[in-house]
Amino acid sequence: MPSSLQHVRYEEAAPLATITLDRPEARNAYSDEMCEQLVAALERAEHSDAVRCVILTGAGDAFHAGGDVKAMRARSGMFAGDPAELRARYIRGIQAVPRRIAEFSKPLIAAINGAAIGAGLDLACMCDIRIARAGAKLGSTFVKVGLVPGDGGAYFLTRTVGFPRALELMLTGRVISAEEALTIGLVHEVVAAEQLMHVACERAEAIANNPPLAVQLTKRAAYRSYHSDQAAALELAATFQGIAQNHDQHRRALSGDSKP
């Protein structure tokens, strides 16, 4: 069930959905419309009972080039306005993406098909699993253009690779290879370009084959436990287990049936 907006493509083939950033002429750089459409695509996947896992990728030879440099130079779109206007624009625009992903209940896999730069790297870090094609380049390059990670990248990158490594990457703005990204834990796998979507679908299907309630509760427990103390994490685990253990999906899984 394919569907295309101006800057984002959505395709649903149960139990998976694929969201493709679709501005290849701009290397899939953000626009205000892309932010809105990406949030809308995530909403669609969230509310589809047929979808158990989502793959996020880019059209063309880039995953996501971050901010649109042409718009930066022209001070147009998301780069227009005085400091107060820019602050408001970021809060209601690009920051709507991490807020939506933070509440996204289903596993989200980034299939990094090319450059993931600036906000593009941040978007990849917002995903639960990152698979990169060999030769892809990744970098937190905001300082190179005199900016900061306005979409929350300082939060996401430090939690992905650890504070010291993230700080070095952000302060130098250096771009690293997919292979180096693998060694520092920034991506989970590096695969040949022609195998990227095949591997991403394999990983997504491995997740989707599990009972969906258990998958969603496990994801929620992992993120909330990461940001809480042991007592709160244990209490949450007990609550979630009480829900899962009394659900039909648990009973069916015991008999070998993982259907929702």
Backbone torsions as a table, in degrees:
resi	resn	phi	psi	omega
1	MET	NA	81.7	-178.8
2	PRO	-78.5	151.0	177.2
3	SER	-151.0	138.2	-175.9
4	SER	-129.0	129.0	169.3
5	LEU	-102.4	-172.0	-175.5
6	GLN	-66.5	-40.4	-173.0
7	HIS	-123.0	0.8	-179.0
8	VAL	-140.4	137.1	173.3
9	ARG	-109.6	139.6	177.9
10	TYR	-123.2	129.2	177.2
11	GLU	-134.7	129.8	-178.4
12	GLU	-118.0	122.5	175.2
13	ALA	-137.3	91.5	-171.5
14	ALA	-47.0	133.9	12.8
15	PRO	-96.4	14.8	-175.3
16	LEU	-112.5	155.6	167.8
17	ALA	-128.9	144.8	176.7
18	THR	-119.5	127.2	175.7
19	ILE	-110.2	123.4	-177.4
20	THR	-117.0	121.3	172.8
21	LEU	-69.3	126.9	-164.9
22	ASP	-128.4	60.3	168.9
23	ARG	-127.0	61.6	-173.9
24	PRO	-60.7	-28.4	178.7
25	GLU	-66.6	-21.4	177.2
26	ALA	-113.2	20.5	-178.0
27	ARG	54.1	35.3	177.1
28	ASN	60.9	29.5	174.9
29	ALA	-64.4	153.3	-179.3
30	TYR	-64.3	145.6	162.9
31	SER	-132.3	166.1	176.1
32	ASP	-57.9	-39.9	-178.7
33	GLU	-66.0	-38.9	179.9
34	MET	-63.7	-42.3	178.2
35	CYS	-57.6	-48.2	-179.2
36	GLU	-62.9	-42.9	-175.9
37	GLN	-73.6	-32.0	176.1
38	LEU	-66.1	-44.1	176.3
39	VAL	-60.6	-41.8	179.9
40	ALA	-64.6	-38.7	179.0
41	ALA	-66.7	-40.2	176.8
42	LEU	-64.5	-38.8	176.5
43	GLU	-61.4	-42.5	-179.3
44	ARG	-62.5	-44.6	179.0
45	ALA	-66.1	-38.5	-180.0
46	GLU	-58.8	-41.2	-171.9
47	HIS	-94.4	3.6	176.3
48	SER	-90.4	117.5	179.2
49	ASP	-66.4	-19.5	-178.3
50	ALA	-79.8	-17.4	-174.1
51	VAL	-95.7	127.3	177.7
52	ARG	-112.7	-19.8	-179.5
53	CYS	-153.7	149.2	-175.1
54	VAL	-126.6	137.6	175.1
55	ILE	-108.8	132.4	177.5
56	LEU	-114.4	127.0	-178.6
57	THR	-146.1	-176.2	-178.9
58	GLY	-124.3	153.2	175.9
59	ALA	-83.1	149.7	177.8
60	GLY	78.3	-146.3	-173.1
61	ASP	-102.3	10.8	177.8
62	ALA	-130.0	146.9	171.4
63	PHE	-75.6	-58.1	-177.0
64	HIS	-169.0	118.8	-176.0
65	ALA	-88.4	8.4	177.0
66	GLY	85.3	-133.4	180.0
67	GLY	-79.9	150.8	-179.7
68	ASP	-79.2	110.5	-175.9
69	VAL	-63.0	-35.2	177.7
70	LYS	-61.6	-42.0	178.3
71	ALA	-67.9	-35.3	176.4
72	MET	-59.8	-48.0	-177.9
73	ARG	-64.3	-37.0	-178.9
74	ALA	-83.7	-7.8	-174.8
75	ARG	50.6	49.1	-178.6
76	SER	-119.4	170.6	178.3
77	GLY	59.5	-129.4	-177.1
78	MET	-71.9	-6.2	-179.9
79	PHE	-105.3	11.6	-178.5
80	ALA	-93.8	148.0	171.6
81	GLY	112.0	169.8	176.8
82	ASP	-80.8	176.3	-176.6
83	PRO	-53.4	-41.6	-179.6
84	ALA	-67.1	-40.8	178.7
85	GLU	-65.7	-41.9	-180.0
86	LEU	-63.6	-41.6	178.2
87	ARG	-58.5	-48.9	-179.7
88	ALA	-63.6	-38.0	-179.1
89	ARG	-64.9	-41.1	178.4
90	TYR	-65.4	-43.7	-177.3
91	ILE	-62.5	-43.6	-176.6
92	ARG	-91.1	-9.7	-177.5
93	GLY	-105.7	-97.1	-173.6
94	ILE	-62.1	-32.2	-179.1
95	GLN	-75.2	-9.0	173.4
96	ALA	-67.0	-25.6	-179.5
97	VAL	-67.7	-55.9	178.4
98	PRO	-62.8	-31.8	177.5
99	ARG	-64.8	-39.6	179.4
100	ARG	-70.4	-41.1	-179.3
101	ILE	-65.8	-34.5	178.7
102	ALA	-60.1	-28.7	-179.5
103	GLU	-101.0	3.1	-176.1
104	PHE	-75.4	120.6	-171.2
105	SER	-82.8	-19.3	-173.6
106	LYS	-98.8	148.6	179.7
107	PRO	-59.4	140.0	-176.1
108	LEU	-124.7	119.8	-177.3
109	ILE	-108.9	126.6	174.1
110	ALA	-90.1	119.6	172.7
111	ALA	-100.0	96.5	-170.3
112	ILE	-84.6	96.6	-172.4
113	ASN	-87.5	0.6	-179.8
114	GLY	-179.5	-151.6	-175.2
115	ALA	-56.6	132.1	172.4
116	ALA	-123.8	97.4	-168.4
117	ILE	-122.1	139.4	176.3
118	GLY	58.4	-122.5	179.3
119	ALA	-62.7	-21.1	175.7
120	GLY	-67.8	-40.7	175.1
121	LEU	-66.6	-40.5	178.9
122	ASP	-60.1	-42.5	179.5
123	LEU	-62.2	-41.0	177.4
124	ALA	-61.7	-39.9	180.0
125	CYS	-68.2	-23.0	176.8
126	MET	-72.4	-20.6	-179.1
127	CYS	-78.1	161.3	-176.4
128	ASP	-79.5	-35.0	-178.4
129	ILE	-135.5	140.4	-178.7
130	ARG	-125.7	122.3	176.3
131	ILE	-120.0	126.0	-175.9
132	ALA	-115.6	147.5	172.8
133	ARG	-79.6	148.7	176.5
134	ALA	-57.6	136.2	179.7
135	GLY	91.4	-8.4	178.0
136	ALA	-66.2	149.1	179.2
137	LYS	-114.9	138.6	-177.7
138	LEU	-132.1	139.6	178.9
139	GLY	-165.3	144.5	171.9
140	SER	-97.4	88.0	-164.1
141	THR	-104.2	18.0	-175.4
142	PHE	-56.3	-41.9	-177.3
143	VAL	-62.7	-25.4	-179.0
144	LYS	-64.9	-25.5	177.8
145	VAL	-114.0	19.9	174.7
146	GLY	71.8	30.9	-178.6
147	LEU	-124.8	173.9	174.5
148	VAL	-115.4	164.3	177.7
149	PRO	-71.0	86.5	-172.6
150	GLY	-72.0	-11.6	179.6
151	ASP	-96.1	8.5	180.0
152	GLY	96.9	15.7	-177.4
153	GLY	-59.0	-32.4	178.8
154	ALA	-64.3	-28.1	176.5
155	TYR	-75.7	-48.6	-173.0
156	PHE	-73.8	-42.2	-176.5
157	LEU	-67.7	-39.4	179.6
158	THR	-64.2	-32.6	179.6
159	ARG	-82.2	-12.9	-179.9
160	THR	-91.1	-44.7	-175.4
161	VAL	-118.0	0.7	-177.3
162	GLY	94.5	152.9	-172.8
163	PHE	-61.8	-50.8	-176.1
164	PRO	-60.5	-44.7	-179.4
165	ARG	-66.1	-43.1	-179.6
166	ALA	-63.2	-41.4	-179.3
167	LEU	-62.9	-42.1	177.8
168	GLU	-60.9	-43.6	-179.7
169	LEU	-65.6	-40.2	-178.2
170	MET	-71.9	-38.8	-176.7
171	LEU	-76.2	-32.8	177.7
172	THR	-85.1	-29.7	-175.9
173	GLY	69.3	16.9	-175.7
174	ARG	-73.5	148.9	179.8
175	VAL	-99.2	132.2	-176.8
176	ILE	-116.3	161.1	178.6
177	SER	-80.0	162.7	175.3
178	ALA	-59.8	-34.6	-178.3
179	GLU	-67.4	-41.2	175.7
180	GLU	-68.3	-38.1	177.6
181	ALA	-58.2	-35.7	178.4
182	LEU	-67.1	-40.6	-176.8
183	THR	-67.9	-26.7	-179.1
184	ILE	-99.5	4.6	176.8
185	GLY	82.3	12.7	179.1
186	LEU	-73.1	-33.8	173.1
187	VAL	-124.1	158.0	-177.9
188	HIS	-89.2	-32.6	-178.4
189	GLU	-146.8	152.0	169.7
190	VAL	-124.5	126.5	-176.3
191	VAL	-132.5	163.5	176.7
192	ALA	-60.4	146.6	-175.8
193	ALA	-53.4	-42.7	-176.3
194	GLU	-72.1	-12.4	-179.9
195	GLN	-101.2	-4.6	-170.0
196	LEU	-57.4	-55.9	-176.1
197	MET	-69.7	-31.8	176.8
198	HIS	-62.4	-47.2	-179.9
199	VAL	-66.9	-42.3	179.0
200	ALA	-59.2	-41.8	178.7
201	CYS	-67.5	-38.1	176.9
202	GLU	-60.0	-46.1	-180.0
203	ARG	-65.8	-40.2	179.7
204	ALA	-65.3	-40.6	179.7
205	GLU	-68.8	-33.9	176.9
206	ALA	-62.4	-36.4	175.9
207	ILE	-71.8	-46.0	-175.0
208	ALA	-65.7	-20.3	179.4
209	ASN	-74.9	-11.2	178.6
210	ASN	-90.3	156.4	178.9
211	PRO	-55.5	124.5	-171.9
212	PRO	-62.1	-35.9	179.5
213	LEU	-63.8	-43.4	179.2
214	ALA	-62.5	-39.4	178.5
215	VAL	-62.8	-48.0	-176.7
216	GLN	-67.0	-40.6	178.8
217	LEU	-69.0	-36.4	177.6
218	THR	-64.6	-43.1	177.2
219	LYS	-60.4	-46.8	-179.0
220	ARG	-63.6	-41.5	179.4
221	ALA	-63.6	-41.0	-179.2
222	ALA	-62.0	-48.3	-178.5
223	TYR	-67.6	-43.3	-178.6
224	ARG	-69.7	-36.0	178.5
225	SER	-67.1	-34.3	179.9
226	TYR	-61.8	-29.3	-176.9
227	HIS	-107.3	19.1	-179.7
228	SER	-137.3	176.7	178.7
229	ASP	-88.8	174.1	-174.9
230	GLN	-61.2	-41.8	-178.1
231	ALA	-60.3	-45.1	179.9
232	ALA	-66.6	-38.1	179.9
233	ALA	-65.1	-41.5	179.3
234	LEU	-67.1	-40.2	178.2
235	GLU	-63.0	-42.5	178.6
236	LEU	-63.7	-42.2	179.4
237	ALA	-60.7	-41.3	178.8
238	ALA	-64.3	-40.9	179.5
239	THR	-64.5	-48.0	-179.2
240	PHE	-64.6	-37.6	-179.9
241	GLN	-66.7	-35.9	176.4
242	GLY	-61.7	-38.8	177.7
243	ILE	-68.5	-49.4	-175.2
244	ALA	-64.3	-42.0	-173.3
245	GLN	-70.0	-19.8	179.3
246	ASN	-103.5	13.4	-179.0
247	HIS	-98.0	148.7	178.9
248	ASP	-59.3	-31.6	-179.3
249	GLN	-61.3	-36.3	177.0
250	HIS	-64.2	-47.4	-178.4
251	ARG	-65.1	-38.9	178.9
252	ARG	-69.6	-36.8	178.6
253	ALA	-63.4	-35.1	177.8
254	LEU	-63.0	-26.6	179.4
255	SER	-98.3	9.2	176.0
256	GLY	91.6	12.9	-178.4
257	ASP	-115.3	116.3	-177.6
258	SER	-102.1	9.0	-179.9
259	LYS	-67.0	144.8	-178.7
260	PRO	-67.6	NA	NA
